[in-house]
Amino acid sequence: IAYNDLCATTSNTYTFVFRVSDDFCPAPAVNIITVSITVLAWDVVPPPSLRCISVLPNGDVTLSWIPPPDPDNRFNSYHIYQSATEAGPYTVVDSIFNINTTTYTHVGAGANVASLYYYVRTRSGCNGNVFTEPSDTLQTILLDVTNPGTGSAALNWNPISTPPPATTNTGYYRIYREFPAGTWTLIDSTQNLTYEDEITLCDAFINYRVEIDDESGCTSVSSIDGDLFQDLTPPA
């Protein structure tokens, strides 16, 4: 049975020719008919809607998505793909066999030192043989914090996709600062991919992270980065 792989569908139509005759007197009857039978394959379950991508402090990556509809119970598995570049090549890092799963954590990803790309495909159809096209591709946010020596911290980061997903709430990135160690404080928000934070501390190592929300309720979180800063504000 052929199937629709969301790119093309080969023929499932089979044609038969029937010849029917009898020996009726005085003239035998003969009839020939052509019958075509089309066999329909199971519907293919679409890929999940990949919404958020978060970098954990140790560099692991957590993906969050919305499961696809599967009214006929045809789902077989999700397959998680990852690459160091947007163009690939992509490799499978894991598979999940429960359609109700909505998150996955890639352990040992190393996204605290490099930005990585991910997408998810669904396998379904007859005997679970059909892979869908990929979901949207999301990129982990790699935060770069530098000390330009001007009494401020310069923050730069990348979006999770270009253009950003339409489902991100207002498109604002929230900026968090860690000081003292273990205490994170929301200091500002911006729609830009850069931010400058004035430093009023002396000889302090300060960490930062940025976050952006999705309307589904999940949040994409950047890697953590920081530097040693000194207060260079001239005395009054």
C-alpha positions in Angstrom: 0.0 0.0 0.0 1.4 3.3 -1.0 1.1 6.3 1.3 1.2 10.1 1.4 4.6 11.2 2.8 3.5 14.9 2.7 5.5 15.3 -0.5 3.8 12.9 -3.0 1.5 10.0 -3.1 2.1 7.0 -5.4 -0.8 5.1 -6.9 -2.8 2.7 -4.7 -5.3 1.9 -7.6 -5.4 -1.7 -8.9 -7.3 -2.4 -12.2 -9.0 -5.7 -13.0 -10.7 -6.9 -16.2 -13.6 -9.4 -15.9 -14.9 -11.4 -18.9 -18.3 -13.1 -18.3 -19.9 -15.5 -20.7 -22.7 -18.1 -20.8 -23.8 -20.9 -23.1 -27.4 -19.8 -23.5 -29.2 -20.8 -26.7 -29.6 -19.8 -29.4 -26.7 -17.2 -28.9 -24.2 -17.2 -26.0 -23.8 -13.9 -24.1 -20.5 -12.2 -23.4 -19.8 -9.2 -21.3 -16.4 -7.5 -20.4 -16.1 -5.0 -17.6 -13.2 -3.1 -16.1 -13.1 -2.6 -12.3 -10.6 -0.3 -10.5 -10.1 -0.6 -6.7 -8.3 2.1 -4.7 -6.8 1.1 -1.4 -6.4 4.0 1.1 -3.4 4.1 3.4 -3.6 5.3 7.0 -3.3 9.0 7.5 0.1 10.4 8.5 0.3 12.0 11.9 1.9 15.5 11.4 5.0 16.6 13.4 4.6 18.3 16.7 4.5 22.1 17.1 8.0 22.8 18.5 7.7 25.9 20.7 10.6 26.4 23.1 14.2 25.5 23.5 16.0 26.0 26.8 19.7 25.7 27.8 20.2 24.3 31.3 23.2 25.6 33.4 25.2 22.5 32.6 24.6 22.8 28.8 21.9 20.3 28.5 19.0 21.3 26.2 15.2 20.9 26.9 12.8 21.1 24.0 9.0 21.8 24.5 6.3 21.1 21.9 2.5 20.7 21.4 1.6 17.1 20.3 -0.1 16.7 16.9 -3.7 15.4 16.6 -4.0 11.7 16.2 -7.8 10.8 16.1 -7.2 7.3 14.6 -4.4 6.3 16.9 -1.8 6.0 14.1 1.2 7.5 16.1 4.4 5.4 16.4 7.1 7.7 17.7 8.8 11.1 17.8 12.4 11.5 16.6 14.6 14.3 17.9 17.2 15.7 15.4 20.2 17.9 16.2 22.9 19.7 14.3 25.7 22.2 14.9 24.6 24.2 11.9 21.3 25.2 10.5 22.1 23.5 7.1 23.0 20.3 8.8 23.7 17.4 8.6 21.2 16.5 11.3 21.5 13.3 13.4 18.9 11.5 15.5 19.7 11.9 19.2 16.7 10.0 20.6 13.2 8.7 19.9 10.0 8.9 22.1 7.1 6.4 21.8 4.4 8.3 23.8 2.5 10.9 21.8 1.5 12.7 25.0 5.1 13.5 25.8 5.6 17.3 25.5 9.3 17.8 26.5 12.7 16.2 26.0 16.1 16.9 27.5 19.2 16.3 25.4 21.8 15.4 28.0 25.4 16.3 27.2 24.4 18.7 24.4 27.1 21.3 25.3 24.8 24.3 24.4 26.6 26.4 27.1 29.6 26.7 24.7 27.9 26.6 21.2 24.5 27.3 19.7 22.7 24.1 18.4 19.8 23.5 16.1 16.9 21.0 16.7 13.8 19.8 15.0 11.4 16.9 15.6 9.8 14.4 13.1 6.9 12.1 13.7 6.7 8.4 12.5 3.3 6.9 11.8 1.3 5.4 9.0 1.1 1.7 8.0 3.3 -0.3 10.4 4.9 3.0 11.6 6.9 3.3 8.4 6.2 6.9 7.4 8.3 9.9 8.6 6.8 13.4 8.4 8.6 16.4 7.2 10.5 18.2 10.1 8.9 20.5 12.6 10.1 24.1 12.7 13.8 24.3 13.5 14.7 26.1 16.7 18.2 27.3 17.7 19.5 27.4 21.3 20.2 30.9 22.6 23.9 31.4 23.2 24.5 34.5 25.4 27.8 36.3 25.1 28.7 38.7 27.9 31.7 41.0 27.5 33.3 43.7 29.6 34.2 46.6 27.3 35.9 48.4 30.2 33.3 51.3 30.3 31.6 50.4 33.5 28.9 48.3 31.8 28.2 44.8 30.7 27.6 44.2 26.9 25.1 41.4 26.2 24.6 39.8 22.8 22.5 36.7 21.8 20.8 35.0 18.9 17.0 34.4 18.4 15.6 30.9 18.5 14.6 31.2 14.9 14.7 33.8 12.0 12.1 35.2 11.8 11.1 34.6 15.5 8.1 32.3 16.0 4.8 34.2 15.8 3.8 32.5 19.0 6.3 34.2 21.2 4.5 36.5 23.6 5.1 40.1 22.4 8.7 39.1 21.3 10.3 40.6 24.5 13.4 39.0 26.0 13.6 39.2 29.8 17.1 39.9 31.1 18.2 38.4 34.4 21.3 39.2 36.4 22.9 36.9 39.0 24.4 38.7 42.0 25.2 37.6 44.6 25.8 34.0 43.5 22.6 32.1 43.5 20.3 35.1 43.4 18.7 36.0 40.0 17.0 39.3 39.5 14.9 40.5 36.6 16.5 43.8 35.5 14.9 44.7 32.2 13.3 43.5 28.9 13.9 44.2 25.3 12.9 43.2 21.8 16.5 43.6 20.6 19.3 41.0 20.6 21.7 43.3 22.5 21.6 45.0 25.9 24.0 47.1 28.0 23.8 46.9 31.7 25.4 49.6 33.8 27.6 48.1 36.6 27.6 49.8 40.0 29.6 47.1 41.8 33.3 46.8 42.5 35.3 43.8 41.6 32.3 41.5 41.1 31.8 38.5 38.8 28.3 38.8 37.4 26.3 36.3 35.4 23.4 36.9 33.0 20.7 34.9 31.2 17.8 35.9 28.9 14.4 34.3 28.5 11.5 34.6 26.0 8.0 33.2 26.6 5.7 31.3 24.2 1.9 31.7 24.2 1.7 27.9 24.9 3.1 28.5 28.4 6.7 27.3 27.9 9.8 29.5 28.0 13.0 29.5 26.0 16.1 30.2 28.1 19.6 31.1 27.0 22.9 29.8 28.2 24.5 31.6 31.2 27.5 33.8 30.7 29.3 36.4 32.8 32.5 38.3 33.4 34.4 40.2 36.1 33.3 43.8 36.3 34.5 46.9 38.2 32.7 50.1 38.9 34.3 52.7 36.6 31.9 55.5 37.4 33.9 58.6 38.3 33.6 59.7 41.9 31.3 62.6 42.7 
